[in-house]
Amino acid sequence: MYCECHGHIILDGVSYAGAVERHRHTTDEAFIRQNLRTCADHGIVYYRDGGDKYGVSVLARQIAYEYGIDYRTPVYIIHKEGHYGNMFGRAFCDIHDYRILVAEAKDAGADFIKTTASGMLDFRNNGAVTHSSLTESELCEMVNIAHGEGLAVMIHANGSDNIKRVVSANADSVEHGFYVDSNTLQIMKETHTVWVPTCVTVAGLIGLGRYDDKLLRSILEGHKSALVEASAIGVTIACGSDAGAVGVPQGLGTLNEKSLLSELGIDSGQGNHAIMQIFKRQ
């Protein structure tokens, strides 16, 4: 049995734009059921979705039990205006707006809150982290508001400084975490923050011809080295593949992530259990 601690049931592993267009006007229930069936066929019994603004993960949550899957969702990503997250999220301009979005997500059945502290890796620009970052004070207030509503918080973050701010803000989990440094790993251990490293978001791109494979391998090896260091000092690591991202098919992506972690000597079972306990259903 497997856990997918960071997936996107809205996606097909091929095209972000195509996936969005598929659900833009109405949720495609047949597609959702196909993805859930695929996950079930691969032995996945737990799926923590990253959310979307088209109601896909909400519908998936309602029917996932039919496939034997414990399914949880933030409903949508909550991101600051002008920052990463627009594809699947709703934006806030100030903390008042953020409070409203948290309340609306909770009313819509959100199991937790997801936000972003940085952008993605730009593989056409030597793997640089895209988009500007949130400050630690902003993140602290956002996490405190969500926790005050009884909701755990997962935060998308790449880049050592960004990740450190997320961990210091008492987020419950760090998603992706590329370019994390040793000092931040130590803080992650002390704060019991769960790391969901999504290694196959990079590994799955190797050989597709989209980007420089040498660069991809270099980034992946650095990420793997950080994971070995994290595991050695006792950081809690969970298995999340970013299922549905390009090169990360539903079901198989989860198994590939689990296999990669195992090859590094990392047992993600404790991390998966921590995610399931922290990110409880409301």
C-alpha positions in Angstrom: 0.0 0.0 0.0 1.3 3.5 -0.9 0.8 7.1 0.1 0.8 10.0 -2.3 1.6 13.0 -0.1 1.7 15.6 -2.8 -0.3 15.1 -6.0 -2.6 16.9 -8.4 -5.5 14.7 -9.6 -6.4 17.4 -12.1 -3.2 16.7 -14.1 -2.4 14.0 -16.6 1.5 13.9 -16.5 1.7 15.4 -20.0 0.4 19.0 -20.2 -0.5 21.6 -17.5 -2.4 23.7 -20.1 -4.3 20.7 -21.5 -5.4 19.7 -18.0 -6.6 23.1 -17.1 -8.5 23.4 -20.4 -10.2 20.0 -19.8 -11.8 21.3 -16.6 -12.1 25.0 -17.3 -15.8 25.1 -17.9 -17.0 22.0 -16.0 -15.2 19.3 -14.0 -14.5 16.2 -16.1 -15.7 13.5 -13.7 -14.8 10.7 -16.1 -11.2 11.9 -16.1 -11.1 12.2 -12.3 -12.4 8.7 -11.9 -9.9 7.4 -14.4 -7.0 9.0 -12.4 -8.5 7.6 -9.1 -8.8 4.2 -10.6 -5.2 4.3 -11.8 -4.0 5.3 -8.3 -6.0 2.5 -6.8 -4.6 0.0 -9.3 -1.1 1.1 -8.2 -2.0 0.4 -4.6 -2.4 4.0 -3.4 -4.6 4.3 -0.4 -3.9 7.9 0.6 -3.7 11.0 -1.6 -3.0 14.5 -0.4 -3.9 16.9 -3.3 -2.3 20.3 -3.9 -5.6 21.8 -4.8 -7.0 23.6 -7.8 -9.5 26.4 -8.5 -11.7 24.4 -10.8 -13.4 22.1 -8.2 -11.6 19.0 -9.4 -10.0 18.0 -6.1 -13.3 18.8 -4.3 -15.2 16.3 -6.5 -12.3 13.8 -6.2 -12.6 14.0 -2.4 -16.3 13.2 -2.6 -15.8 10.1 -4.6 -12.3 8.8 -3.7 -13.7 6.4 -1.1 -15.3 4.4 -3.9 -11.7 3.5 -4.9 -10.5 2.9 -1.4 -8.5 6.1 -1.2 -8.3 8.4 1.8 -8.3 11.7 -0.1 -7.5 15.2 1.3 -7.4 18.6 -0.3 -6.9 22.3 0.5 -9.6 23.0 -2.1 -7.3 25.6 -3.8 -3.9 27.2 -3.4 -3.9 30.5 -1.6 -1.1 32.7 -3.0 -0.1 36.4 -2.8 -1.0 38.5 -5.7 1.8 38.5 -8.3 3.5 35.4 -6.8 3.5 31.8 -7.9 0.3 29.8 -7.6 -2.1 31.4 -10.1 -2.6 28.3 -12.2 -4.4 26.4 -9.4 -5.0 29.1 -6.8 -6.7 32.3 -5.7 -4.8 35.4 -4.9 -4.8 37.7 -1.9 -3.5 41.3 -1.7 -3.3 41.7 2.0 -3.8 39.7 5.2 -7.5 40.6 5.3 -8.0 39.0 1.9 -6.0 36.0 3.1 -8.3 35.5 6.1 -11.3 35.6 3.8 -9.8 33.0 1.5 -8.9 30.7 4.4 -12.5 31.0 5.7 -14.0 30.3 2.3 -11.7 27.3 1.8 -12.7 25.9 5.2 -16.4 26.4 4.4 -15.8 24.6 1.1 -14.4 21.6 3.0 -10.7 22.2 3.0 -8.8 19.7 5.0 -5.8 22.1 5.3 -4.3 25.2 3.7 -1.7 25.3 0.9 0.3 28.4 0.1 3.5 29.3 -1.7 6.7 31.0 -0.5 8.6 30.9 -3.8 8.3 29.9 -7.4 9.4 26.9 -9.4 12.8 25.9 -10.8 13.5 27.5 -14.2 15.3 24.8 -16.1 15.8 27.2 -19.0 17.7 29.5 -16.7 20.1 27.1 -15.0 17.5 26.0 -12.5 17.0 29.4 -10.9 14.0 29.8 -8.6 11.2 31.8 -10.2 9.0 34.5 -8.6 9.7 36.8 -5.6 9.5 35.5 -2.1 7.3 36.1 0.9 8.8 37.5 4.1 9.1 35.5 7.3 6.7 37.8 9.0 4.1 37.4 6.3 4.5 33.6 6.4 4.2 33.6 10.2 1.0 35.5 10.2 -0.4 33.3 7.4 0.4 30.1 9.3 -0.9 31.4 12.6 -4.2 32.3 11.0 -4.6 28.9 9.4 -3.6 27.1 12.6 -6.1 29.3 14.5 -8.8 27.8 12.2 -7.6 24.3 13.1 -6.0 23.8 9.7 -2.5 22.5 9.0 -0.4 24.3 6.4 1.7 22.9 3.5 3.9 25.4 1.8 5.6 25.2 -1.7 9.1 26.5 -1.3 12.5 26.2 -3.2 15.7 28.0 -2.4 17.6 27.8 0.9 16.5 31.2 2.2 12.8 30.7 1.2 12.7 27.2 2.8 14.3 28.6 6.0 11.6 31.2 6.3 8.9 28.6 5.8 10.3 26.3 8.5 10.9 29.2 10.9 7.2 30.3 10.3 6.1 26.9 11.8 4.7 25.5 8.6 3.6 21.8 8.9 5.2 20.7 5.7 7.7 21.9 3.1 6.9 20.9 -0.5 9.7 20.3 -3.0 12.5 22.0 -1.0 15.1 22.1 -3.8 18.4 23.8 -2.8 17.8 23.4 0.9 21.0 23.9 3.0 22.4 22.2 6.1 21.4 24.9 8.5 17.8 24.8 7.4 17.7 21.0 7.6 18.7 21.3 11.3 15.8 23.8 11.9 13.5 21.5 10.0 14.4 18.7 12.4 14.0 20.9 15.5 10.6 22.1 14.4 9.4 18.7 13.3 8.5 20.0 9.9 7.8 17.3 7.4 9.7 17.4 4.1 7.9 16.2 1.0 10.8 16.4 -1.6 9.1 15.4 -4.9 12.3 14.1 -6.4 10.6 12.8 -9.5 9.5 16.2 -10.6 13.1 16.6 -11.9 13.9 12.9 -12.5 10.8 12.5 -14.6 12.0 15.2 -17.0 15.3 13.5 -17.8 15.3 12.2 -21.3 12.2 14.0 -22.5 14.3 16.5 -24.5 12.6 19.5 -22.9 15.6 20.7 -20.9 19.4 20.0 -20.6 19.7 16.6 -19.0 23.1 17.5 -17.5 21.5 20.3 -15.6 18.5 18.1 -14.5 20.9 15.4 -13.3 23.0 17.9 -11.4 19.9 19.4 -9.6 18.6 15.9 -8.8 21.9 14.7 -7.4 22.1 17.8 -5.1 18.6 17.1 -3.9 19.4 13.5 -3.2 22.5 14.5 -1.2 20.4 16.8 0.9 17.9 14.1 1.5 20.6 11.7 2.7 21.9 14.4 5.0 18.3 15.1 6.2 17.6 11.5 6.9 20.9 11.1 8.8 20.0 13.9 11.3 16.4 12.8 11.7 14.3 15.0 9.5 10.9 13.5 8.8 10.5 12.8 5.1 7.3 11.8 3.3 6.6 10.4 -0.1 5.0 12.8 -2.5 5.7 12.8 -6.2 3.8 15.9 -7.5 1.7 13.2 -9.3 0.3 14.5 -12.6 3.2 17.0 -13.3 5.0 16.6 -16.6 6.8 13.3 -16.6 5.1 12.1 -13.4 2.2 9.9 -14.3 -0.6 9.3 -11.7 0.1 6.1 -9.8 3.5 5.2 -11.3 4.9 8.6 -10.2 4.2 7.7 -6.6 5.9 4.3 -6.9 8.9 5.9 -8.6 9.2 8.4 -5.8 9.0 5.7 -3.1 11.6 3.7 -5.0 14.0 6.6 -5.3 13.7 7.4 -1.6 14.3 3.7 -0.8 17.4 3.7 -2.9 18.7 6.5 -0.7 18.0 4.4 2.4 15.0 6.5 3.4 11.9 4.8 4.8 9.1 7.3 4.2 6.6 5.4 6.3 7.1 7.6 9.3 6.7 10.7 7.2 3.6 9.4 5.5 2.1 8.7 8.9 3.0 12.1 10.1 1.3 13.7 7.1 -1.8 11.7 7.6 -2.0 12.7 11.2 -1.2 16.3 10.8 -3.3 17.0 7.7 -6.5 15.6 9.2 -9.9 15.6 7.5 -12.2 18.4 8.7 
